[in-house]
Amino acid sequence: MIKIQILKKMKQPHGGKMKIKTKPGAILIFLLLMSLFNIPLYGKDEKIQPKEFGVYIKTQKSLVRLIPNVVFDERGIFFIESNNPARFVLKDIEYFVVYGQYDTSVLTLNSLLFFKPSPLGKSRYIFGKDMDINVKKQGTNLVSIKQKGLLSRGYYCLWINDTAWDFVIE
């Protein structure tokens, strides 16, 4: 009998008792891997606070500020001259953010259509049909804008009075 009990204990590691030992190095490696593969989780109502006044596009990763462009009026035709606009991938655009003291009652989202080159050779674009948008006030001087329909690839702008913020969707 004693031999059988001794053989059973020899077959089981640690004399029949299961002990779990962790090494500090394994814990350190685990924490290091967790920090390297950290994936941010975003909630539905994410708080946005741009640092400077302007118009931004909210992408999956961050806010990207758009460069303003002047709207010209030549014999009743409103147009802008292309000034190397920002480019975005279609799937990355979530919505638009306007931060500052702008009259959002006249805000429009328009596609831009080629008009003609300027005397200096710059491309001129006229404003296409207004797109339906939802304007939601987020806070003091902060407004978020979402298009009601789907955007497609093309050249677009947000237009307020005599300023347009143009961008290209690829």
SELUMGU-543542 format. One record per residue: residue in one letter; x, y, z of N, C-alpha, C, O in turn. Coordinates in nm, 2 decimals. Layout:
# residues N
a	X	Y	Z	X	Y	Z	X	Y	Z	X	Y	Z .
...
This chain:
# residues 170
m	0.08	-0.12	0.00	0.00	0.00	0.00	0.09	0.13	0.00	0.06	0.22	-0.07 .
i	0.19	0.12	0.08	0.27	0.24	0.09	0.34	0.26	-0.04	0.36	0.38	-0.08 .
k	0.38	0.16	-0.11	0.45	0.18	-0.24	0.35	0.24	-0.34	0.40	0.32	-0.42 .
i	0.23	0.20	-0.34	0.13	0.26	-0.44	0.11	0.41	-0.41	0.10	0.49	-0.50 .
q	0.10	0.45	-0.29	0.08	0.59	-0.25	0.21	0.67	-0.29	0.20	0.78	-0.34 .
i	0.32	0.61	-0.27	0.45	0.68	-0.31	0.45	0.70	-0.46	0.49	0.80	-0.51 .
l	0.42	0.60	-0.53	0.42	0.60	-0.68	0.32	0.71	-0.73	0.35	0.78	-0.83 .
k	0.20	0.72	-0.67	0.10	0.82	-0.71	0.15	0.96	-0.69	0.13	1.05	-0.77 .
k	0.22	0.98	-0.57	0.28	1.11	-0.54	0.39	1.14	-0.64	0.41	1.26	-0.67 .
m	0.46	1.04	-0.68	0.57	1.07	-0.77	0.52	1.11	-0.91	0.58	1.19	-0.98 .
k	0.41	1.05	-0.95	0.35	1.09	-1.08	0.29	1.23	-1.08	0.30	1.30	-1.19 .
q	0.24	1.28	-0.97	0.19	1.41	-0.97	0.30	1.51	-0.93	0.38	1.48	-0.83 .
p	0.31	1.62	-1.00	0.41	1.72	-0.96	0.38	1.78	-0.82	0.26	1.79	-0.79 .
h	0.48	1.82	-0.75	0.47	1.89	-0.62	0.40	1.81	-0.52	0.34	1.86	-0.43 .
g	0.42	1.68	-0.52	0.37	1.59	-0.42	0.22	1.58	-0.41	0.17	1.57	-0.30 .
g	0.15	1.60	-0.52	0.01	1.58	-0.52	-0.07	1.71	-0.50	-0.19	1.72	-0.53 .
k	0.00	1.82	-0.47	-0.07	1.95	-0.45	-0.04	2.04	-0.57	0.07	2.05	-0.61 .
m	-0.14	2.10	-0.63	-0.13	2.18	-0.75	-0.10	2.33	-0.70	-0.19	2.39	-0.64 .
k	0.02	2.38	-0.73	0.05	2.51	-0.69	0.08	2.59	-0.82	0.15	2.54	-0.91 .
i	0.03	2.71	-0.82	0.06	2.80	-0.94	0.16	2.90	-0.89	0.14	2.98	-0.80 .
k	0.27	2.90	-0.96	0.37	3.00	-0.93	0.38	3.10	-1.05	0.39	3.06	-1.16 .
t	0.39	3.23	-1.02	0.40	3.33	-1.12	0.54	3.40	-1.10	0.58	3.42	-0.99 .
k	0.60	3.43	-1.21	0.72	3.50	-1.20	0.70	3.64	-1.23	0.62	3.68	-1.31 .
p	0.77	3.73	-1.16	0.76	3.87	-1.18	0.79	3.91	-1.33	0.73	4.01	-1.38 .
g	0.88	3.84	-1.39	0.91	3.87	-1.53	0.79	3.84	-1.62	0.77	3.92	-1.72 .
a	0.71	3.74	-1.60	0.59	3.71	-1.68	0.49	3.82	-1.67	0.42	3.86	-1.76 .
i	0.47	3.87	-1.54	0.38	3.98	-1.52	0.42	4.10	-1.59	0.34	4.18	-1.65 .
l	0.55	4.13	-1.59	0.61	4.25	-1.65	0.59	4.24	-1.80	0.55	4.34	-1.87 .
i	0.61	4.13	-1.86	0.59	4.11	-2.01	0.45	4.12	-2.04	0.41	4.19	-2.14 .
f	0.36	4.07	-1.96	0.21	4.08	-1.99	0.17	4.23	-1.98	0.10	4.27	-2.07 .
l	0.22	4.31	-1.89	0.18	4.45	-1.88	0.24	4.53	-2.00	0.18	4.62	-2.05 .
l	0.36	4.49	-2.04	0.43	4.56	-2.15	0.35	4.53	-2.28	0.32	4.62	-2.36 .
l	0.30	4.41	-2.30	0.22	4.38	-2.42	0.09	4.45	-2.42	0.04	4.49	-2.52 .
m	0.03	4.46	-2.30	-0.10	4.53	-2.29	-0.08	4.68	-2.33	-0.17	4.74	-2.39 .
s	0.03	4.74	-2.28	0.05	4.88	-2.32	0.08	4.90	-2.46	0.05	5.00	-2.52 .
l	0.15	4.80	-2.53	0.18	4.82	-2.67	0.06	4.80	-2.76	0.05	4.87	-2.86 .
f	-0.03	4.72	-2.72	-0.15	4.69	-2.80	-0.27	4.76	-2.74	-0.38	4.70	-2.75 .
n	-0.26	4.87	-2.68	-0.37	4.95	-2.62	-0.46	5.00	-2.73	-0.41	5.07	-2.82 .
i	-0.58	4.97	-2.73	-0.68	5.01	-2.82	-0.78	5.11	-2.75	-0.84	5.06	-2.65 .
p	-0.79	5.23	-2.80	-0.88	5.32	-2.73	-1.02	5.29	-2.76	-1.06	5.25	-2.87 .
l	-1.11	5.30	-2.66	-1.25	5.28	-2.67	-1.32	5.41	-2.67	-1.30	5.50	-2.58 .
y	-1.40	5.44	-2.77	-1.47	5.56	-2.78	-1.62	5.55	-2.75	-1.68	5.45	-2.79 .
g	-1.67	5.64	-2.67	-1.81	5.64	-2.64	-1.89	5.71	-2.74	-1.84	5.77	-2.84 .
k	-2.02	5.71	-2.73	-2.11	5.77	-2.83	-2.10	5.92	-2.82	-2.08	5.99	-2.92 .
d	-2.11	5.98	-2.70	-2.10	6.13	-2.69	-1.96	6.17	-2.64	-1.93	6.19	-2.52 .
e	-1.87	6.17	-2.74	-1.74	6.20	-2.71	-1.72	6.36	-2.70	-1.78	6.43	-2.78 .
k	-1.65	6.40	-2.60	-1.63	6.54	-2.58	-1.52	6.59	-2.67	-1.41	6.54	-2.67 .
i	-1.55	6.70	-2.75	-1.46	6.75	-2.84	-1.43	6.90	-2.80	-1.53	6.97	-2.78 .
q	-1.31	6.94	-2.79	-1.28	7.07	-2.77	-1.15	7.11	-2.85	-1.04	7.09	-2.80 .
p	-1.18	7.17	-2.97	-1.06	7.22	-3.05	-0.99	7.33	-2.98	-1.05	7.40	-2.89 .
k	-0.86	7.35	-3.01	-0.78	7.45	-2.94	-0.79	7.59	-3.01	-0.78	7.69	-2.95 .
e	-0.82	7.59	-3.14	-0.83	7.71	-3.22	-0.96	7.72	-3.29	-1.02	7.62	-3.32 .
f	-1.01	7.85	-3.31	-1.13	7.87	-3.39	-1.11	7.81	-3.53	-1.00	7.83	-3.59 .
g	-1.21	7.76	-3.59	-1.20	7.71	-3.73	-1.30	7.60	-3.76	-1.39	7.57	-3.68 .
v	-1.28	7.54	-3.87	-1.37	7.43	-3.91	-1.28	7.30	-3.92	-1.17	7.30	-3.97 .
y	-1.33	7.19	-3.86	-1.26	7.07	-3.85	-1.34	6.95	-3.91	-1.46	6.96	-3.92 .
i	-1.27	6.85	-3.95	-1.33	6.72	-3.99	-1.29	6.62	-3.88	-1.17	6.60	-3.85 .
k	-1.39	6.56	-3.82	-1.37	6.45	-3.72	-1.35	6.32	-3.79	-1.44	6.27	-3.86 .
t	-1.23	6.27	-3.78	-1.20	6.14	-3.84	-1.20	6.04	-3.73	-1.22	6.07	-3.62 .
q	-1.17	5.91	-3.77	-1.17	5.81	-3.67	-1.05	5.83	-3.57	-1.07	5.78	-3.45 .
k	-0.95	5.90	-3.60	-0.83	5.91	-3.52	-0.83	6.05	-3.45	-0.78	6.05	-3.33 .
s	-0.87	6.16	-3.51	-0.85	6.29	-3.45	-0.94	6.39	-3.52	-1.01	6.36	-3.62 .
l	-0.92	6.52	-3.48	-0.98	6.63	-3.55	-0.88	6.69	-3.64	-0.76	6.71	-3.61 .
v	-0.92	6.71	-3.77	-0.82	6.77	-3.87	-0.88	6.91	-3.91	-0.99	6.92	-3.96 .
r	-0.80	7.01	-3.89	-0.84	7.14	-3.92	-0.83	7.17	-4.07	-0.73	7.14	-4.13 .
l	-0.94	7.23	-4.12	-0.94	7.27	-4.27	-0.89	7.41	-4.28	-0.91	7.50	-4.20 .
i	-0.82	7.44	-4.40	-0.77	7.57	-4.43	-0.88	7.65	-4.49	-0.95	7.60	-4.59 .
p	-0.91	7.77	-4.45	-1.02	7.85	-4.51	-0.98	7.90	-4.65	-0.86	7.92	-4.68 .
n	-1.08	7.93	-4.73	-1.06	7.97	-4.87	-1.15	8.09	-4.89	-1.27	8.09	-4.84 .
v	-1.12	8.19	-4.97	-1.20	8.30	-4.99	-1.30	8.27	-5.11	-1.26	8.21	-5.21 .
v	-1.42	8.32	-5.09	-1.53	8.31	-5.19	-1.53	8.43	-5.27	-1.54	8.54	-5.22 .
f	-1.51	8.41	-5.40	-1.51	8.53	-5.50	-1.65	8.54	-5.56	-1.72	8.44	-5.58 .
d	-1.68	8.66	-5.60	-1.81	8.69	-5.67	-1.77	8.76	-5.80	-1.73	8.88	-5.80 .
e	-1.79	8.70	-5.91	-1.76	8.76	-6.04	-1.89	8.76	-6.13	-1.93	8.65	-6.18 .
r	-1.95	8.87	-6.14	-2.08	8.89	-6.22	-2.19	8.80	-6.17	-2.26	8.73	-6.25 .
g	-2.20	8.79	-6.04	-2.31	8.71	-5.98	-2.28	8.56	-5.97	-2.36	8.48	-5.92 .
i	-2.16	8.52	-6.00	-2.12	8.38	-5.99	-2.02	8.37	-5.88	-1.92	8.43	-5.87 .
f	-2.06	8.28	-5.78	-1.97	8.26	-5.66	-1.88	8.14	-5.69	-1.93	8.04	-5.73 .
f	-1.75	8.16	-5.66	-1.66	8.05	-5.68	-1.54	8.06	-5.59	-1.52	8.17	-5.52 .
i	-1.46	7.96	-5.58	-1.34	7.96	-5.50	-1.22	7.91	-5.60	-1.25	7.85	-5.70 .
e	-1.10	7.95	-5.56	-0.99	7.90	-5.64	-0.92	7.79	-5.55	-0.90	7.81	-5.43 .
s	-0.90	7.68	-5.61	-0.85	7.56	-5.53	-0.71	7.60	-5.48	-0.62	7.65	-5.55 .
n	-0.69	7.57	-5.35	-0.57	7.61	-5.28	-0.51	7.49	-5.21	-0.49	7.49	-5.09 .
n	-0.48	7.38	-5.28	-0.43	7.26	-5.23	-0.51	7.21	-5.11	-0.46	7.21	-4.99 .
p	-0.63	7.16	-5.13	-0.72	7.13	-5.02	-0.68	7.00	-4.95	-0.60	6.92	-5.00 .
a	-0.72	6.98	-4.82	-0.69	6.86	-4.75	-0.76	6.74	-4.82	-0.87	6.76	-4.88 .
r	-0.70	6.62	-4.80	-0.76	6.50	-4.87	-0.79	6.40	-4.76	-0.71	6.38	-4.66 .
f	-0.90	6.33	-4.77	-0.95	6.23	-4.67	-1.00	6.11	-4.75	-1.05	6.12	-4.86 .
v	-0.98	6.00	-4.68	-1.04	5.87	-4.73	-1.19	5.87	-4.69	-1.22	5.91	-4.57 .
l	-1.27	5.83	-4.77	-1.42	5.83	-4.75	-1.46	5.77	-4.62	-1.54	5.82	-4.55 .
k	-1.40	5.65	-4.59	-1.44	5.58	-4.47	-1.40	5.65	-4.34	-1.45	5.62	-4.23 .
d	-1.30	5.74	-4.34	-1.25	5.80	-4.22	-1.33	5.92	-4.17	-1.32	5.96	-4.05 .
i	-1.41	5.98	-4.26	-1.49	6.10	-4.22	-1.61	6.06	-4.14	-1.69	5.98	-4.18 .
e	-1.62	6.12	-4.02	-1.74	6.09	-3.93	-1.83	6.21	-3.93	-1.95	6.19	-3.96 .
y	-1.79	6.33	-3.90	-1.87	6.45	-3.91	-1.78	6.57	-3.91	-1.66	6.56	-3.91 .
f	-1.84	6.69	-3.91	-1.77	6.82	-3.92	-1.79	6.89	-3.79	-1.90	6.88	-3.72 .
v	-1.70	6.98	-3.75	-1.70	7.06	-3.63	-1.67	7.20	-3.67	-1.57	7.23	-3.73 .
v	-1.76	7.29	-3.63	-1.73	7.44	-3.64	-1.71	7.49	-3.50	-1.80	7.49	-3.42 .
y	-1.59	7.55	-3.48	-1.56	7.61	-3.35	-1.53	7.76	-3.37	-1.43	7.79	-3.44 .
g	-1.61	7.84	-3.31	-1.59	7.99	-3.32	-1.72	8.06	-3.33	-1.83	8.00	-3.33 .
q	-1.71	8.19	-3.35	-1.83	8.27	-3.36	-1.86	8.29	-3.51	-1.83	8.39	-3.57 .
y	-1.93	8.19	-3.57	-1.97	8.19	-3.71	-2.12	8.19	-3.71	-2.19	8.14	-3.62 .
d	-2.18	8.25	-3.82	-2.32	8.25	-3.84	-2.36	8.12	-3.90	-2.36	8.11	-4.03 .
t	-2.40	8.02	-3.82	-2.43	7.89	-3.87	-2.56	7.88	-3.94	-2.60	7.78	-3.99 .
s	-2.64	7.99	-3.93	-2.77	7.99	-4.00	-2.76	7.99	-4.15	-2.85	7.95	-4.22 .
v	-2.64	8.03	-4.20	-2.62	8.04	-4.34	-2.51	7.93	-4.39	-2.46	7.94	-4.50 .
l	-2.49	7.84	-4.30	-2.39	7.73	-4.33	-2.45	7.63	-4.43	-2.56	7.59	-4.41 .
t	-2.37	7.60	-4.53	-2.41	7.50	-4.63	-2.29	7.40	-4.65	-2.18	7.44	-4.64 .
l	-2.33	7.28	-4.69	-2.23	7.18	-4.74	-2.26	7.16	-4.88	-2.37	7.12	-4.92 .
n	-2.16	7.19	-4.97	-2.18	7.19	-5.11	-2.07	7.10	-5.18	-1.96	7.09	-5.13 .
s	-2.11	7.05	-5.29	-2.01	6.99	-5.37	-1.95	7.10	-5.46	-2.02	7.20	-5.48 .
l	-1.83	7.09	-5.51	-1.77	7.19	-5.59	-1.75	7.13	-5.74	-1.71	7.02	-5.76 .
l	-1.79	7.22	-5.83	-1.78	7.18	-5.97	-1.68	7.27	-6.04	-1.68	7.39	-6.02 .
f	-1.60	7.21	-6.14	-1.50	7.29	-6.21	-1.57	7.39	-6.29	-1.67	7.36	-6.36 .
f	-1.52	7.52	-6.28	-1.58	7.63	-6.36	-1.49	7.67	-6.47	-1.53	7.65	-6.59 .
k	-1.38	7.72	-6.44	-1.28	7.76	-6.55	-1.15	7.79	-6.48	-1.15	7.82	-6.36 .
p	-1.04	7.79	-6.55	-0.91	7.84	-6.49	-0.91	7.99	-6.48	-0.97	8.06	-6.56 .
s	-0.84	8.04	-6.38	-0.82	8.18	-6.36	-0.72	8.23	-6.46	-0.65	8.15	-6.52 .
p	-0.70	8.36	-6.48	-0.60	8.42	-6.57	-0.46	8.37	-6.53	-0.37	8.37	-6.61 .
l	-0.44	8.34	-6.40	-0.31	8.29	-6.36	-0.29	8.14	-6.37	-0.19	8.08	-6.34 .
g	-0.40	8.07	-6.41	-0.39	7.93	-6.43	-0.44	7.84	-6.31	-0.44	7.72	-6.32 .
k	-0.49	7.90	-6.21	-0.55	7.83	-6.09	-0.69	7.78	-6.13	-0.76	7.85	-6.20 .
s	-0.72	7.66	-6.08	-0.86	7.61	-6.11	-0.96	7.68	-6.03	-0.94	7.70	-5.91 .
r	-1.07	7.72	-6.09	-1.18	7.78	-6.02	-1.30	7.68	-6.01	-1.33	7.61	-6.11 .
y	-1.37	7.68	-5.90	-1.48	7.59	-5.88	-1.60	7.66	-5.83	-1.59	7.75	-5.74 .
i	-1.71	7.63	-5.89	-1.84	7.69	-5.84	-1.91	7.60	-5.75	-1.88	7.48	-5.74 .
f	-2.00	7.65	-5.67	-2.07	7.57	-5.57	-2.19	7.49	-5.63	-2.27	7.55	-5.71 .
g	-2.19	7.37	-5.60	-2.30	7.28	-5.65	-2.42	7.29	-5.56	-2.43	7.38	-5.47 .
k	-2.51	7.20	-5.57	-2.64	7.20	-5.49	-2.60	7.18	-5.34	-2.52	7.10	-5.31 .
d	-2.68	7.25	-5.26	-2.66	7.24	-5.11	-2.70	7.09	-5.07	-2.80	7.04	-5.13 .
m	-2.63	7.04	-4.98	-2.66	6.90	-4.93	-2.73	6.92	-4.79	-2.70	7.01	-4.72 .
d	-2.82	6.83	-4.76	-2.89	6.83	-4.64	-2.80	6.80	-4.52	-2.72	6.70	-4.53 .
i	-2.81	6.88	-4.42	-2.72	6.86	-4.30	-2.80	6.88	-4.17	-2.90	6.94	-4.17 .
n	-2.75	6.81	-4.07	-2.80	6.83	-3.93	-2.70	6.91	-3.85	-2.59	6.87	-3.84 .
v	-2.74	7.02	-3.80	-2.65	7.11	-3.72	-2.69	7.10	-3.57	-2.81	7.12	-3.54 .
k	-2.60	7.06	-3.49	-2.63	7.04	-3.35	-2.53	7.12	-3.26	-2.41	7.10	-3.28 .
k	-2.58	7.20	-3.18	-2.50	7.29	-3.09	-2.44	7.20	-2.98	-2.52	7.13	-2.91 .
q	-2.31	7.20	-2.97	-2.25	7.11	-2.86	-2.21	7.19	-2.74	-2.20	7.13	-2.63 .
g	-2.19	7.32	-2.75	-2.15	7.40	-2.64	-2.13	7.54	-2.69	-2.17	7.58	-2.80 .
t	-2.06	7.63	-2.61	-2.04	7.76	-2.64	-1.94	7.77	-2.76	-1.83	7.72	-2.76 .
n	-1.99	7.83	-2.87	-1.91	7.84	-3.00	-1.87	7.71	-3.06	-1.77	7.71	-3.14 .
l	-1.94	7.60	-3.03	-1.91	7.47	-3.08	-2.03	7.40	-3.14	-2.13	7.39	-3.08 .
v	-2.02	7.37	-3.27	-2.13	7.31	-3.35	-2.08	7.19	-3.42	-1.97	7.19	-3.48 .
s	-2.16	7.08	-3.42	-2.12	6.96	-3.50	-2.22	6.95	-3.61	-2.34	6.98	-3.60 .
i	-2.17	6.91	-3.73	-2.25	6.90	-3.85	-2.24	6.76	-3.91	-2.13	6.71	-3.93 .
k	-2.35	6.70	-3.93	-2.35	6.57	-4.00	-2.44	6.58	-4.12	-2.55	6.64	-4.12 .
q	-2.39	6.52	-4.23	-2.47	6.52	-4.35	-2.59	6.41	-4.34	-2.57	6.31	-4.27 .
k	-2.70	6.45	-4.39	-2.81	6.35	-4.39	-2.80	6.24	-4.48	-2.83	6.12	-4.45 .
g	-2.75	6.27	-4.60	-2.73	6.16	-4.70	-2.59	6.10	-4.69	-2.51	6.13	-4.59 .
l	-2.55	6.03	-4.79	-2.42	5.97	-4.79	-2.32	6.06	-4.88	-2.36	6.12	-4.98 .
l	-2.20	6.07	-4.83	-2.10	6.14	-4.91	-2.04	6.04	-5.00	-2.04	5.92	-4.98 .
s	-1.99	6.09	-5.12	-1.92	6.01	-5.21	-1.78	6.07	-5.24	-1.75	6.18	-5.18 .
r	-1.71	6.01	-5.32	-1.58	6.07	-5.35	-1.60	6.20	-5.43	-1.69	6.21	-5.52 .
g	-1.52	6.30	-5.41	-1.53	6.43	-5.48	-1.47	6.54	-5.41	-1.40	6.53	-5.31 .
y	-1.50	6.66	-5.46	-1.45	6.79	-5.40	-1.57	6.86	-5.33	-1.67	6.89	-5.40 .
y	-1.56	6.89	-5.20	-1.66	6.95	-5.12	-1.61	7.07	-5.05	-1.49	7.10	-5.04 .
c	-1.71	7.15	-4.99	-1.67	7.26	-4.90	-1.79	7.29	-4.81	-1.90	7.26	-4.84 .
l	-1.75	7.34	-4.69	-1.85	7.40	-4.60	-1.84	7.55	-4.62	-1.73	7.60	-4.62 .
w	-1.95	7.61	-4.64	-1.95	7.75	-4.69	-2.03	7.84	-4.59	-2.15	7.81	-4.56 .
i	-1.97	7.94	-4.53	-2.03	8.04	-4.44	-2.00	8.18	-4.49	-1.88	8.21	-4.49 .
n	-2.10	8.25	-4.54	-2.08	8.39	-4.59	-1.97	8.40	-4.69	-1.99	8.35	-4.80 .
d	-1.86	8.46	-4.66	-1.75	8.48	-4.76	-1.63	8.39	-4.75	-1.53	8.42	-4.80 .
t	-1.65	8.28	-4.67	-1.54	8.19	-4.65	-1.59	8.05	-4.67	-1.70	8.01	-4.64 .
a	-1.51	7.97	-4.74	-1.54	7.83	-4.76	-1.42	7.74	-4.72	-1.30	7.78	-4.74 .
w	-1.44	7.63	-4.66	-1.34	7.54	-4.62	-1.35	7.42	-4.71	-1.45	7.34	-4.69 .
d	-1.26	7.40	-4.80	-1.27	7.30	-4.90	-1.19	7.18	-4.87	-1.09	7.19	-4.79 .
f	-1.23	7.06	-4.92	-1.16	6.93	-4.89	-1.20	6.83	-5.00	-1.30	6.85	-5.07 .
v	-1.11	6.74	-5.02	-1.13	6.63	-5.12	-1.15	6.50	-5.05	-1.08	6.47	-4.96 .
i	-1.25	6.42	-5.09	-1.27	6.29	-5.04	-1.23	6.19	-5.15	-1.28	6.20	-5.27 .
e	-1.14	6.10	-5.11	-1.09	6.00	-5.21	-1.14	5.87	-5.19	-1.11	5.77	-5.26 .
